[in-house]
Amino acid sequence: MDLAINPFSSGTRLRDMIRAIRACKTAAEERAVVRRECAAIRAAISEGDQDYRHRNMAKLMFIHMLGYPTHFGQMECLKLIAAAGFPEKRIGYLGLMLLLDERQEVLMLVTNSLKQDLNHSNQFIVGLALCALGNICSAEMARDLAPEVERLLQSRDPNTKKKAALCSIRIVRKVPDLAENFMGSAASLLKEKHHGVLISAVQLCTELCKASNEALEYLRKNCLEGLVRILRDVSNSSYAPEYDIAGITDPFLHIRVLKLLRTLGQGDADCSEYINDILAQVATKTESNKNAGNAILYECVETIMGIEATSGLRVLAINILGRFLSNRDNNIRYVALNMLMKAIAVDTQAVQRHRATILECVKDADVSIRKRALELVYLLVNDTNVKSLTKELVDYLEVSDQDFKEDLTAKICSIVEKFSQDKQWYLDQMFRVLSLAGNYVKDDVWHALIVLISNASELQGYSVRSLYKALLACGEQESLVRVSVWCIGEYGEMLVNNISMLDVEEPITVTESDAVDAVEIALKRYSADVTTRAMCLVALLKLSSRFPPTSERIKEIVAQNKGNTVLELQQRSIEFSSIIQRHQSIKSSLLERMPVLDEANYLVKRAASTQATVSSVKSAPAVASGGSLKLPNGVAKPPSAPLADLLDLSSDDAPVTTSAPTTAPNDFLQDLLGIGLTDSSPTGGAPSASTDILMDLLSIGSSPVQNGTPTSNFSLPSKETKPAPVPQVVDLLDGLSSSTSLPDENAAYPTITAFQSATLRITFSFKKQPGKPQETAINATFTNLATTTFTDFVFQAAVPKFIQLRLDPASSSTLPASGNGSVTQSLSVTNNQHGQKPLAMRIRMSYKVNGEDRLEQGQINNFPAGL
């Protein structure tokens, strides 16, 4: 009668509850059903209902799997576990594994029940306890129950041994110190015949090797022979239906033993030599026409590559991977490419033999295989095969998918830049890449090409003629158009007069009008691209000087942009028209060919921004303070208005004066800080807007104003050493002590971490000159913690007025990824209130990640005392 009235009483069968939940059409209906069922279960728990306790626990487990809270049933699990019968214990242990985890305090209450069940005479109850312990064992439970589990490893029942071995793995993971207790038992299990016990034992041995070096040495001495015997027996065994998979006997045991052999043989020559023969046997006898066989072969190759194997065995392993590359299964080819990328560091020559097959994988229909094969080809390139591999890749570039062109173009450009020894070959390959995929070539690549052409005077004529022909054939490639237009503007007379012809060239007939036509077509075709149009206007201006008869026509073309809505193009058009019309006397000297670009300087700037770097960077002169090579952090700037130089943190030589007033616009300050500033108010007036914004930027708050005088106490670095007066009522350093003890000037100062974020770490080390306690030399070290290279890195700093700061040039503008190298920069600080006020500094770092601007800033208050 009760069941008819209330279908959600504790007596409801599990299947009925599941049917009711599945019949719900909305989430709200489902929640209502679960809520009613949970209420019925709570009522049964509070009444101490023992008849339906196991049924209620089964329902709770289903409700738990749906994601609803079931914590109120945890104690019921413990009651079921404490029951005498197997059915109750089975539900109780299952609930224990599902509803609880090792972090639950209530779990400690079950330890005693587990101990009793581990010593039970019924092997099935022992198995339940072992399963539960292997799933939710905590460190405390592991220490308490390890002796029982160790004893069960010697049990006569194979299933109990297997479960005890798996439970031991959990114990060793939780308490590595207990590993030595299981070494002997694990070694003895390897003599068993039952494959389930063997797999569990091998897995336990593998975990012991990871947990303890002592266990690793013990297993090398006592288990190696047994493992080789197991692998030989399972490889040579006849058909066994209970273990057979696709005609191969127990591939799972094969793979587990191979993994353990790899762990034992790694870094041990004697052990590796002992297992070489069995590995060769497995590699040669295993069939590769079934997936199970391929899995064993792959694991065998991994083992050969991971131990101190002989060169012949490694060649055999790489040949297996070569066979994998011809397999029709994409997954097998992909894992083979992955493994070959690791193998190339071990035996490059053996991998080189499969170069043709790897190149075919670059043309595969599967995009994952194409990308992985391209990365492998990049690693295979060396000085001897660079030309043949580049030709293959460039040929494929012509027919490759649009989605793949970007990756392929980037790799080809990197290969050409990295391995080119012949400038003409370099130019030929780059011209072809520009013709086939110029829209995918990055800016720094065609910039480097222009720099090289500028420096290769003997190839300038060849370059402009080649580019002119490419421009006529492939005018839709943006980067090609830019390089071609630049060269036509610079070397137009070489194009028209066939100057500096090479033996491999055939003369071409190009008139002055043809050259102008080419640039005009590019100007009209790229109406939306400001950079290309600007370069076209410059090229036309230069051609008006190179080819005087075309001046009038060029003037008309240039004048068409006088009304352009883009200010840059409009300004160029007006200025260039004025040069052509009114300044004939200076036009020729004004439009002379550009001086040779500084190739070494350019290469140094982009050296670390890409893994593929032109080899000539290696011989570039070292960058020193005051040297001829100045990176962005240390570029010297010409003298200008004091406010313009006020924030020139990177100036090397030019002194900066901050005392003279100025009415010049604050453009440089606005550019640097990215804020709008107004002119400073005169002394005695209200604090200026610029001061407030700057104080906001430095995050040091505003200070009280006395007698109407602005009390801003922070300035930006200056090379002038004149101290500024500091009002006694103001402390803009927000809580820093105004008096600090003065330690010995010869004392050593600890290195500090001045700034650290998820992507960047900055450390400061300090040094003082004897007799100059006010002056401190700081060496800043910048480390990139991210996995992507930072480019255009710039470090800036601001200090209070009583401190003078000078920054030297940084060692580089590029921070390598993942801490693989760092950038250093020297700072010189003079504290004019040494001993009274400590150092404080506000810093700001800007850089680019994959062309995207990033900005980080912070305040340093942890300088050592006495600075």
Disulfide bonds with the S-S distance in Angstrom:
none
